[in-house]
């Protein structure tokens, strides 16, 4: 072939290797060339390698590849639609093959045997990829992964043998699922349950995963799912007592729950399951709000925390499983965000088993209006995950692909997707009328018998006696009836296990968080050093030395220095720390430098590693550009790790609103709804420096609106020492509550925003800082939080104002009214009392504090700040300066 003449031998060899791995990876000419070469050196039985035969062989290779790649387009996976018999891209004529070639023998490299007729090859391909299972896997870049899948699918045609015991187990789980739903429908008519009817194949498939996972060494499985089918999974897989579920339907008992509780189809549960071979597995269904996919990153964070606790190999022992709806998987952005976490060092969990329950409708919206892709699962291709599409009325196929998917995850540590294509027998919920919007679809569904009946008929045809099948039904129905009248069983609450060491309620008691000055100096010396031969950036090296000198001198300790000392002291005391955010290692504003980078190599150095003792570790991760998924992940991690300091830092505080679902539904309400407690810290840079509407406000008002029943701690510290004590207090106090901290930007390098060593070595976090002033001389009392304090102070010094005192409220919630009352008591004679803030009147802390301050003083204080506005700040730096000047002037004018 002239196109190969003169080609470099190494180039030809590389092409040949590519062709061996994947014939379609080279051009048609090279495929024919290599095919002929293989035929030419083949066994004597092979036909003479004529150009025609070589071309035919190349065509067969391409056909095999295309069936593996596109066979899913002919798969019969939709219970509501007729099966396709042909597809133009898989027709023989597309490959210059015809009926006369069917009985010709071809080489079948990487196939079931070395040689086979085209008829045999086609039969195997169609049986493997075009029956109840459609597989998308040829987009996977790693040939080893593709080969692994081929070797497990084609020899058994994606239909491995199933023993009678396995079949009876499948039927039992199908009937448990169906009869449970039918029982609820009869006994609690009209109540929402978001039934699984139409998708019952999920239950035997999940049952098989749980058992197989235990045998593969998994001892902990964490499941996340939305509400459809949740009650069924709780009852038939997780093991929540059905007596308790019935009691929740009757709404006559709160089961000793403390808090507000939640609707039954949002709740989670944990249990242990043991098997005859001695293996066991802990099962957890995570609590989830109606925000569908929001639980995804939470589950991943919980799993990562459990994996980290187990040490090396932990990712093979803890399995995350996420169950999605088709419309949500395609439509919710957090799905893609969570997938993107899957291979990142700071967030990977060894692969997640994703299960998509494809009801072929989202509430009332059909797929054509819900996604632009062919499949609901196409989002998963961003991480090259294999996707198995399976017929929802073929439970054996569902069990097979679920077990195969699990084994793939355990082998390669990557995400994998199983889509069960089924339907909803009822509408969006049991009170819905689906005929309003999908009359044709529901006309088909109405006439379909339940899948357990279809499967029972199949087993009867295979010779299983009907009375044996009927006895199974009677036993399940009997257990349901017995459970209906039984009292609910006691179950573990949120303060069990490791959480049993912590108090349930917030306590305002003072927590001593000071650290001996000598210990701080010793720690500072270790933090300032770098390994021999390590070339730190000159500016960073200067920062480290400046920090050391400040500690040695006992004064001038800035924000980054105090923060690092807080981490170092906790690590030295055996407390592990996890810090995550888009630029958390360096810090958005270059104040942290938790990870140093060598100027000449890719080596890095983590100074805080040297401070850790007792097995403590410090991990700082620069996250992907996400708030929703990453904050959800860190929340999940914190729920699992009360003994750690877990921190998420926003690049700018404003950006946290991209994670509002996590903040509202999990962080603020998780304890009240589900008794799930978190000690997560959120660091939110806040402050008005003339950078426009999106880089000024961390939306203080939103967090304060969420505050009630001591659910959150909201702080706006004004000094480095205050931050030092606040971070240490979060671990030292006897309870766990999420902590929201408004951190500075310009104050990171403000010459006045520094602390003395004695302020770190002694004392505690001061929720209120009273003024140091002679009450007899004070006629004006100002109250504020954060950065504005320094601007007021500078103006007072510039203008020699001596009749004004400033009270700093450092903890906005829980508001320490006792300390505030004590702080202002000496100054009640002040004629002017004002609250001062940078934010507009309808934002910031004013609306929250207003009634508290009015009650405290017996009159409403004067408001000083920006007027009401629809955005947090102006976009002009000049106008910002004018406004800021006006606020300070007005504060001191009356």
PAMARPA-431037 format. One record per residue (C-alpha): x, y, z; residue in three letters. Coordinates in steps of 0.2 Angstrom, whole numbers, padded with zeros to 4 digits, always signed. Example, Ala and Ser with C-alpha at 12.3 -4.5 7.8 and 13.67 -1.06 7.14 Angstrom:
% residues 2
+0062-0022+0039ala;+0068-0005+0036ser;
END
This chain:
% residues 894
+0000+0000+0000unk;+0008+0016-0006unk;+0002+0027+0009unk;+0013+0016+0020unk;+0028+0017+0009unk;+0043+0026+0017unk;+0033+0028+0034unk;+0044+0028+0050unk;+0044+0011+0058unk;+0041+0018+0075unk;+0026+0027+0069unk;+0019+0011+0061unk;+0022+0002+0077unk;+0013+0015+0087unk;-0002+0014+0075unk;-0002-0005+0076unk;-0003-0004+0095unk;-0017+0008+0094unk;-0026-0003+0081unk;-0024-0018+0092unk;-0032-0009+0107unk;-0046-0001+0096unk;-0047-0004+0077unk;-0058+0012+0075unk;-0044+0023+0082unk;-0034+0022+0065unk;-0040+0026+0047unk;-0049+0014+0036unk;-0033+0012+0025unk;-0022+0007+0041unk;-0036-0004+0047unk;-0036-0014+0031unk;-0017-0014+0031unk;-0015-0021+0049unk;-0030-0033+0046unk;-0021-0040+0031unk;-0005-0041+0040unk;-0013-0051+0054unk;-0021-0063+0041unk;-0005-0065+0032unk;+0004-0071+0048unk;-0012-0081+0054unk;-0015-0100+0056unk;-0016-0111+0040unk;-0035-0112+0042unk;-0037-0094+0038unk;-0042-0089+0020unk;-0029-0082+0009unk;-0027-0063+0014unk;-0033-0056-0003unk;-0037-0037-0003unk;-0055-0041-0004unk;-0054-0052+0012unk;-0043-0039+0021unk;-0057-0026+0017unk;-0070-0038+0023unk;-0061-0042+0039unk;-0058-0023+0042unk;-0077-0020+0040unk;-0081-0034+0053unk;-0069-0026+0065unk;-0078-0009+0063unk;-0094-0018+0064unk;-0089-0026+0081unk;-0083-0009+0087unk;-0099+0000+0082unk;-0110-0013+0091unk;-0100-0010+0106unk;-0102+0009+0104unk;-0119+0011+0097unk;-0128-0006+0101unk;-0138+0003+0115unk;-0148+0012+0102unk;-0156-0004+0098unk;-0158-0010+0116unk;-0175-0015+0121unk;-0176-0005+0138unk;-0192+0005+0138unk;-0207-0005+0145unk;-0219+0008+0137unk;-0212+0007+0119unk;-0210-0006+0106unk;-0192-0012+0103unk;-0182-0006+0088unk;-0176-0020+0076unk;-0164-0010+0065unk;-0153+0005+0066unk;-0145+0013+0050unk;-0128+0015+0058unk;-0128-0004+0062unk;-0134-0010+0045unk;-0123-0022+0036unk;-0123-0011+0020unk;-0115+0003+0030unk;-0099-0008+0031unk;-0100-0015+0013unk;-0106-0032+0020unk;-0121-0042+0015unk;-0131-0058+0018unk;-0118-0068+0008unk;-0105-0064+0021unk;-0115-0071+0036unk;-0108-0088+0035unk;-0090-0083+0031unk;-0077-0085+0045unk;-0068-0070+0051unk;-0054-0067+0064unk;-0063-0061+0080unk;-0049-0053+0089unk;-0053-0049+0108unk;-0070-0058+0105unk;-0076-0074+0112unk;-0065-0085+0101unk;-0052-0082+0089unk;-0063-0086+0074unk;-0081-0085+0071unk;-0094-0083+0057unk;-0102-0066+0055unk;-0118-0074+0059unk;-0111-0079+0076unk;-0103-0062+0079unk;-0119-0053+0075unk;-0129-0064+0087unk;-0117-0062+0101unk;-0117-0043+0099unk;-0136-0041+0098unk;-0138-0053+0113unk;-0126-0043+0123unk;-0130-0025+0118unk;-0147-0025+0111unk;-0159-0034+0123unk;-0164-0028+0140unk;-0147-0020+0143unk;-0140-0006+0133unk;-0122-0001+0137unk;-0112+0015+0134unk;-0094+0012+0138unk;-0083+0016+0122unk;-0081+0034+0127unk;-0070+0028+0141unk;-0052+0033+0137unk;-0043+0019+0146unk;-0043+0003+0135unk;-0040-0008+0150unk;-0057-0002+0157unk;-0066-0005+0141unk;-0058-0023+0139unk;-0063-0027+0157unk;-0081-0023+0153unk;-0081-0032+0137unk;-0074-0048+0145unk;-0088-0048+0158unk;-0102-0044+0146unk;-0100-0053+0130unk;-0096-0071+0137unk;-0112-0071+0146unk;-0122-0060+0133unk;-0126-0048+0148unk;-0137-0062+0154unk;-0127-0073+0166unk;-0135-0089+0173unk;-0147-0086+0188unk;-0150-0099+0201unk;-0167-0104+0207unk;-0163-0097+0225unk;-0157-0080+0217unk;-0173-0080+0207unk;-0184-0083+0222unk;-0175-0069+0231unk;-0178-0057+0217unk;-0196-0061+0217unk;-0197-0059+0236unk;-0189-0042+0235unk;-0201-0037+0221unk;-0216-0042+0231unk;-0210-0034+0246unk;-0209-0018+0237unk;-0225-0019+0228unk;-0236-0026+0243unk;-0228-0012+0254unk;-0234+0001+0242unk;-0251-0007+0239unk;-0253-0008+0258unk;-0250+0010+0261unk;-0262+0015+0247unk;-0276+0005+0255unk;-0273+0009+0273unk;-0268+0028+0271unk;-0278+0033+0256unk;-0273+0049+0248unk;-0258+0052+0258unk;-0242+0057+0249unk;-0229+0043+0248unk;-0221+0046+0231unk;-0222+0027+0228unk;-0210+0017+0218unk;-0224+0007+0209unk;-0217+0005+0191unk;-0199+0005+0196unk;-0199-0009+0209unk;-0184-0017+0200unk;-0174-0005+0210unk;-0177-0015+0226unk;-0170-0032+0221unk;-0156-0023+0212unk;-0151-0013+0228unk;-0153-0029+0238unk;-0140-0038+0227unk;-0128-0023+0228unk;-0129-0023+0247unk;-0125-0042+0248unk;-0111-0041+0234unk;-0103-0026+0242unk;-0101-0034+0259unk;-0093-0049+0250unk;-0081-0037+0241unk;-0075-0030+0257unk;-0087-0015+0259unk;-0092-0013+0277unk;-0101+0004+0275unk;-0113+0010+0262unk;-0120+0027+0262unk;-0135+0030+0251unk;-0143+0047+0245unk;-0159+0049+0236unk;-0174+0060+0234unk;-0192+0056+0239unk;-0198+0044+0226unk;-0197+0027+0232unk;-0188+0032+0248unk;-0201+0024+0260unk;-0199+0008+0251unk;-0180+0008+0252unk;-0181+0012+0270unk;-0192-0002+0273unk;-0185-0016+0261unk;-0167-0012+0260unk;-0161-0001+0275unk;-0172-0010+0288unk;-0182+0004+0296unk;-0196-0004+0306unk;-0212-0003+0296unk;-0221+0000+0312unk;-0212+0017+0313unk;-0217+0021+0296unk;-0235+0017+0299unk;-0235+0027+0314unk;-0228+0042+0304unk;-0242+0040+0292unk;-0255+0039+0306unk;-0246+0055+0312unk;-0250+0050+0330unk;-0232+0050+0337unk;-0216+0059+0336unk;-0205+0045+0342unk;-0197+0055+0355unk;-0190+0067+0342unk;-0182+0083+0348unk;-0185+0098+0336unk;-0197+0101+0322unk;-0195+0085+0313unk;-0199+0083+0294unk;-0210+0074+0282unk;-0208+0055+0282unk;-0201+0054+0264unk;-0187+0066+0269unk;-0180+0056+0283unk;-0165+0044+0284unk;-0160+0029+0294unk;-0145+0018+0298unk;-0144-0001+0302unk;-0133-0015+0301unk;-0135-0030+0290unk;-0127-0047+0292unk;-0126-0062+0280unk;-0124-0080+0282unk;-0106-0081+0276unk;-0101-0070+0291unk;-0100-0053+0281unk;-0109-0038+0287unk;-0112-0020+0281unk;-0118-0004+0289unk;-0131+0005+0279unk;-0136+0023+0280unk;-0149+0033+0270unk;-0145+0051+0272unk;-0158+0064+0276unk;-0163+0074+0261unk;-0175+0089+0258unk;-0186+0091+0243unk;-0171+0099+0234unk;-0169+0083+0225unk;-0150+0081+0221unk;-0144+0093+0235unk;-0140+0077+0245unk;-0127+0071+0232unk;-0112+0081+0239unk;-0117+0078+0257unk;-0116+0060+0254unk;-0099+0061+0246unk;-0093+0071+0260unk;-0099+0059+0273unk;-0091+0045+0264unk;-0074+0054+0262unk;-0074+0057+0281unk;-0078+0039+0285unk;-0064+0033+0272unk;-0051+0045+0279unk;-0055+0038+0297unk;-0051+0021+0290unk;-0035+0025+0283unk;-0027+0017+0267unk;-0039+0007+0258unk;-0054+0016+0266unk;-0061+0020+0249unk;-0064+0002+0245unk;-0073-0001+0262unk;-0085+0014+0261unk;-0097+0015+0246unk;-0107+0030+0241unk;-0123+0026+0231unk;-0134+0040+0224unk;-0151+0037+0217unk;-0157+0050+0205unk;-0173+0054+0195unk;-0171+0056+0176unk;-0177+0074+0175unk;-0166+0079+0190unk;-0150+0070+0184unk;-0151+0080+0168unk;-0158+0096+0175unk;-0149+0099+0192unk;-0132+0108+0190unk;-0126+0100+0207unk;-0126+0083+0198unk;-0112+0089+0186unk;-0104+0098+0201unk;-0103+0082+0211unk;-0097+0072+0196unk;-0083+0084+0194unk;-0078+0081+0212unk;-0076+0062+0209unk;-0057+0062+0203unk;-0051+0077+0213unk;-0038+0073+0226unk;-0047+0082+0240unk;-0064+0076+0236unk;-0063+0059+0228unk;-0072+0044+0236unk;-0066+0030+0226unk;-0081+0030+0214unk;-0099+0032+0216unk;-0113+0020+0211unk;-0126+0031+0203unk;-0144+0024+0200unk;-0156+0034+0189unk;-0174+0029+0191unk;-0180+0035+0174unk;-0199+0037+0175unk;-0199+0046+0158unk;-0207+0061+0165unk;-0202+0075+0177unk;-0218+0080+0187unk;-0228+0084+0171unk;-0214+0088+0160unk;-0209+0076+0146unk;-0191+0073+0141unk;-0192+0083+0125unk;-0195+0098+0136unk;-0183+0093+0150unk;-0166+0090+0142unk;-0156+0093+0126unk;-0147+0076+0126unk;-0153+0059+0120unk;-0151+0051+0137unk;-0155+0058+0155unk;-0138+0051+0160unk;-0127+0060+0147unk;-0121+0072+0160unk;-0111+0057+0167unk;-0100+0056+0152unk;-0090+0071+0158unk;-0081+0059+0169unk;-0081+0045+0157unk;-0092+0035+0167unk;-0099+0019+0159unk;-0118+0019+0158unk;-0130+0004+0159unk;-0147+0006+0153unk;-0159-0008+0158unk;-0177-0013+0155unk;-0187-0009+0171unk;-0197-0025+0169unk;-0182-0036+0168unk;-0176-0038+0186unk;-0163-0051+0182unk;-0155-0039+0170unk;-0156-0025+0183unk;-0148-0036+0196unk;-0134-0041+0184unk;-0129-0023+0178unk;-0130-0017+0196unk;-0118-0030+0202unk;-0107-0027+0187unk;-0107-0009+0190unk;-0102-0012+0208unk;-0087-0023+0203unk;-0082-0010+0190unk;-0082+0004+0204unk;-0072-0008+0216unk;-0059-0012+0202unk;-0056+0005+0195unk;-0062+0018+0208unk;-0072+0027+0196unk;-0090+0033+0195unk;-0103+0021+0186unk;-0121+0024+0181unk;-0136+0012+0180unk;-0152+0019+0173unk;-0167+0009+0176unk;-0180+0014+0163unk;-0197+0012+0170unk;-0213+0023+0174unk;-0223+0030+0188unk;-0239+0020+0190unk;-0247+0035+0199unk;-0244+0054+0195unk;-0231+0064+0203unk;-0239+0060+0220unk;-0254+0050+0225unk;-0265+0065+0225unk;-0260+0070+0207unk;-0270+0066+0191unk;-0257+0062+0177unk;-0271+0060+0164unk;-0272+0079+0163unk;-0255+0081+0155unk;-0250+0063+0149unk;-0266+0054+0144unk;-0258+0042+0131unk;-0244+0037+0142unk;-0255+0034+0157unk;-0267+0024+0146unk;-0253+0012+0143unk;-0247+0012+0161unk;-0265+0008+0167unk;-0265-0009+0158unk;-0248-0015+0163unk;-0248-0028+0177unk;-0236-0025+0191unk;-0218-0032+0188unk;-0219-0044+0202unk;-0234-0053+0193unk;-0225-0053+0177unk;-0209-0061+0185unk;-0220-0073+0195unk;-0228-0079+0179unk;-0211-0081+0171unk;-0205-0092+0186unk;-0221-0102+0185unk;-0217-0105+0166unk;-0200-0111+0171unk;-0208-0124+0183unk;-0209-0116+0200unk;-0225-0122+0209unk;-0238-0108+0210unk;-0242-0113+0228unk;-0224-0109+0233unk;-0225-0092+0224unk;-0242-0088+0232unk;-0236-0093+0250unk;-0222-0080+0248unk;-0236-0067+0245unk;-0246-0072+0260unk;-0231-0071+0271unk;-0226-0054+0266unk;-0244-0048+0267unk;-0246-0055+0285unk;-0230-0047+0291unk;-0237-0030+0285unk;-0254-0033+0294unk;-0245-0038+0310unk;-0234-0022+0309unk;-0249-0010+0307unk;-0255-0012+0325unk;-0239-0014+0333unk;-0231+0000+0343unk;-0216+0009+0335unk;-0199+0003+0340unk;-0186+0014+0348unk;-0173+0019+0336unk;-0156+0029+0338unk;-0157+0048+0337unk;-0144+0060+0331unk;-0134+0060+0347unk;-0128+0042+0347unk;-0111+0035+0344unk;-0097+0048+0343unk;-0110+0061+0344unk;-0115+0055+0362unk;-0100+0064+0368unk;-0107+0081+0364unk;-0121+0091+0372unk;-0137+0094+0363unk;-0140+0112+0368unk;-0130+0128+0365unk;-0121+0134+0381unk;-0115+0152+0383unk;-0102+0147+0395unk;-0085+0155+0394unk;-0072+0143+0385unk;-0054+0146+0390unk;-0045+0145+0373unk;-0029+0154+0378unk;-0012+0145+0374unk;+0004+0148+0384unk;+0015+0161+0377unk;+0031+0151+0377unk;+0021+0137+0367unk;+0016+0150+0354unk;+0033+0156+0352unk;+0040+0138+0349unk;+0026+0135+0337unk;+0029+0151+0327unk;+0047+0146+0325unk;+0042+0129+0317unk;+0029+0137+0306unk;+0042+0150+0299unk;+0055+0137+0294unk;+0056+0128+0277unk;+0065+0112+0273unk;+0083+0112+0268unk;+0085+0116+0249unk;+0067+0122+0247unk;+0065+0138+0238unk;+0050+0148+0244unk;+0044+0163+0235unk;+0054+0178+0242unk;+0038+0188+0247unk;+0031+0172+0256unk;+0048+0169+0265unk;+0047+0187+0271unk;+0029+0185+0277unk;+0034+0170+0287unk;+0049+0179+0295unk;+0038+0194+0299unk;+0026+0183+0307unk;+0039+0175+0318unk;+0046+0192+0323unk;+0029+0198+0328unk;+0026+0183+0339unk;+0044+0185+0347unk;+0041+0203+0350unk;+0024+0200+0357unk;+0015+0212+0346unk;+0009+0216+0329unk;+0001+0199+0326unk;-0010+0200+0310unk;-0025+0190+0304unk;-0016+0177+0294unk;-0003+0175+0308unk;-0017+0172+0322unk;-0027+0161+0311unk;-0011+0150+0307unk;-0007+0149+0326unk;-0025+0144+0330unk;-0023+0129+0318unk;-0006+0125+0324unk;-0011+0124+0342unk;-0026+0113+0338unk;-0015+0102+0328unk;-0003+0101+0342unk;-0017+0096+0354unk;-0022+0082+0342unk;-0036+0090+0333unk;-0037+0087+0314unk;-0041+0101+0302unk;-0049+0101+0285unk;-0049+0118+0276unk;-0057+0119+0259unk;-0062+0133+0246unk;-0058+0139+0229unk;-0042+0147+0234unk;-0040+0141+0252unk;-0022+0136+0252unk;-0015+0153+0248unk;-0031+0163+0253unk;-0040+0173+0241unk;-0031+0189+0247unk;-0014+0181+0249unk;-0015+0181+0268unk;-0014+0162+0273unk;+0000+0153+0263unk;-0005+0136+0271unk;+0004+0127+0257unk;+0021+0134+0250unk;+0027+0130+0233unk;+0045+0128+0228unk;+0050+0141+0215unk;+0061+0129+0205unk;+0051+0113+0206unk;+0034+0107+0209unk;+0037+0102+0227unk;+0027+0110+0240unk;+0028+0112+0259unk;+0014+0112+0272unk;+0022+0121+0288unk;+0007+0116+0299unk;+0011+0097+0296unk;+0025+0099+0308unk;+0014+0105+0322unk;+0002+0090+0322unk;+0003+0077+0336unk;-0007+0062+0341unk;-0012+0057+0324unk;-0019+0074+0319unk;-0018+0079+0301unk;-0020+0096+0292unk;-0028+0096+0275unk;-0030+0111+0265unk;-0038+0109+0247unk;-0040+0121+0233unk;-0058+0116+0227unk;-0065+0117+0210unk;-0075+0133+0206unk;-0091+0128+0215unk;-0100+0134+0230unk;-0115+0122+0230unk;-0107+0105+0229unk;-0091+0110+0239unk;-0101+0117+0253unk;-0112+0102+0253unk;-0097+0091+0253unk;-0089+0100+0268unk;-0106+0099+0277unk;-0107+0080+0275unk;-0089+0079+0281unk;-0092+0089+0296unk;-0108+0079+0301unk;-0097+0063+0301unk;-0082+0072+0310unk;-0087+0081+0326unk;-0070+0079+0333unk;-0062+0089+0319unk;-0062+0107+0314unk;-0070+0107+0296unk;-0069+0124+0287unk;-0076+0130+0270unk;-0070+0147+0264unk;-0079+0157+0251unk;-0068+0166+0238unk;-0079+0181+0242unk;-0093+0180+0255unk;-0105+0186+0242unk;-0102+0169+0232unk;-0110+0159+0246unk;-0127+0162+0239unk;-0122+0150+0226unk;-0124+0137+0239unk;-0140+0144+0247unk;-0149+0127+0246unk;-0135+0119+0257unk;-0136+0134+0269unk;-0155+0134+0271unk;-0159+0116+0270unk;-0145+0107+0279unk;-0134+0119+0289unk;-0147+0130+0297unk;-0161+0117+0298unk;-0153+0100+0299unk;-0153+0098+0318unk;-0171+0104+0320unk;-0177+0093+0306unk;-0167+0078+0307unk;-0156+0079+0323unk;-0141+0079+0312unk;-0128+0091+0320unk;-0113+0100+0312unk;-0099+0110+0318unk;-0095+0116+0301unk;-0086+0133+0300unk;-0090+0145+0285unk;-0077+0159+0282unk;-0085+0173+0272unk;-0075+0188+0267unk;-0085+0203+0270unk;-0082+0222+0270unk;-0085+0237+0259unk;-0069+0242+0250unk;-0077+0250+0234unk;-0077+0234+0224unk;-0095+0234+0218unk;-0110+0224+0222unk;-0103+0207+0221unk;-0088+0209+0231unk;-0094+0218+0246unk;-0107+0209+0257unk;-0108+0191+0263unk;-0126+0195+0266unk;-0126+0195+0285unk;-0145+0198+0285unk;-0148+0181+0277unk;-0139+0171+0290unk;-0147+0181+0304unk;-0164+0178+0296unk;-0161+0159+0298unk;-0156+0160+0316unk;-0168+0153+0329unk;-0167+0141+0344unk;-0148+0143+0345unk;-0146+0134+0328unk;-0131+0144+0322unk;-0117+0154+0328unk;-0114+0170+0318unk;-0098+0180+0322unk;-0090+0196+0315unk;-0073+0197+0324unk;-0063+0213+0323unk;-0046+0207+0329unk;-0034+0193+0325unk;-0035+0187+0343unk;-0053+0186+0342unk;-0052+0175+0327unk;-0039+0164+0336unk;-0050+0161+0351unk;-0066+0159+0340unk;-0058+0145+0330unk;-0052+0136+0345unk;-0068+0138+0354unk;-0077+0129+0340unk;-0068+0113+0345unk;-0066+0116+0363unk;-0085+0119+0367unk;-0095+0105+0373unk;-0108+0106+0359unk;-0107+0107+0340unk;-0116+0121+0330unk;-0112+0128+0313unk;-0101+0144+0314unk;-0103+0158+0301unk;-0088+0170+0302unk;-0088+0186+0292unk;-0069+0188+0289unk;-0060+0204+0282unk;-0052+0209+0267unk;-0043+0226+0269unk;-0041+0222+0288unk;-0029+0208+0283unk;-0015+0221+0281unk;-0023+0235+0291unk;-0009+0242+0303unk;-0022+0244+0317unk;-0030+0227+0315unk;-0016+0217+0325unk;-0015+0209+0342unk;-0003+0206+0356unk;+0004+0189+0360unk;-0004+0191+0378unk;-0021+0192+0370unk;-0018+0175+0362unk;-0010+0167+0377unk;-0024+0172+0389unk;-0043+0175+0388unk;-0056+0168+0377unk;-0068+0174+0363unk;-0077+0190+0368unk;-0094+0190+0361unk;-0096+0209+0366unk;-0081+0220+0368unk;-0085+0235+0379unk;-0076+0252+0377unk;-0062+0258+0388unk;-0069+0275+0392unk;-0074+0286+0407unk;-0093+0286+0407unk;-0094+0303+0414unk;-0086+0310+0398unk;-0096+0300+0386unk;-0111+0308+0378unk;-0112+0298+0362unk;-0112+0279+0362unk;-0110+0269+0345unk;-0112+0251+0343unk;-0105+0241+0328unk;-0097+0226+0321unk;-0082+0222+0311unk;-0072+0234+0299unk;-0082+0250+0302unk;-0075+0250+0320unk;-0057+0255+0313unk;-0064+0269+0302unk;-0074+0276+0317unk;-0058+0275+0328unk;-0047+0284+0315unk;-0059+0298+0313unk;-0061+0300+0332unk;-0042+0301+0333unk;-0040+0313+0319unk;-0053+0325+0325unk;-0049+0322+0344unk;-0066+0316+0348unk;-0066+0312+0366unk;-0085+0311+0370unk;-0089+0295+0360unk;-0087+0277+0365unk;-0089+0261+0354unk;-0096+0245+0359unk;-0091+0230+0347unk;-0104+0216+0345unk;-0092+0202+0340unk;-0105+0188+0340unk;-0122+0193+0332unk;-0130+0176+0336unk;-0134+0169+0349unk;-0134+0187+0354unk;-0126+0189+0372unk;-0139+0202+0378unk;-0132+0199+0396unk;-0115+0204+0390unk;-0122+0218+0380unk;-0132+0225+0394unk;-0116+0224+0405unk;-0106+0233+0392unk;-0118+0248+0389unk;-0124+0250+0407unk;-0111+0263+0412unk;-0115+0273+0397unk;-0134+0274+0399unk;-0132+0293+0401unk;-0126+0295+0384unk;-0138+0307+0375unk;-0135+0299+0358unk;-0135+0280+0354unk;-0133+0274+0337unk;-0130+0257+0328unk;-0117+0260+0314unk;-0115+0248+0299unk;-0108+0249+0281unk;-0122+0239+0273unk;-0138+0247+0267unk;-0152+0249+0280unk;-0162+0234+0273unk;-0146+0223+0274unk;-0133+0219+0287unk;-0137+0216+0305unk;-0148+0231+0308unk;-0165+0223+0306unk;-0160+0209+0317unk;-0153+0219+0331unk;-0166+0233+0330unk;-0179+0226+0342unk;-0165+0219+0354unk;-0157+0236+0355unk;-0173+0245+0358unk;-0177+0233+0372unk;-0160+0235+0379unk;-0160+0254+0379unk;-0179+0257+0381unk;-0179+0267+0365unk;-0174+0263+0347unk;-0156+0268+0343unk;-0152+0279+0329unk;-0148+0270+0313unk;-0132+0275+0304unk;-0127+0267+0287unk;-0132+0267+0269unk;-0150+0269+0265unk;-0161+0255+0258unk;-0155+0248+0242unk;-0158+0234+0230unk;-0140+0230+0228unk;-0127+0229+0242unk;-0115+0242+0236unk;-0112+0254+0222unk;-0100+0250+0207unk;-0090+0266+0208unk;-0075+0267+0219unk;-0077+0286+0220unk;-0095+0285+0225unk;-0090+0271+0238unk;-0078+0283+0246unk;-0091+0297+0247unk;-0104+0285+0255unk;-0091+0278+0267unk;-0086+0296+0272unk;-0104+0301+0275unk;-0108+0285+0286unk;-0093+0289+0297unk;-0097+0308+0298unk;-0115+0305+0302unk;-0111+0293+0316unk;-0101+0306+0325unk;-0112+0321+0321unk;-0126+0319+0333unk;
END
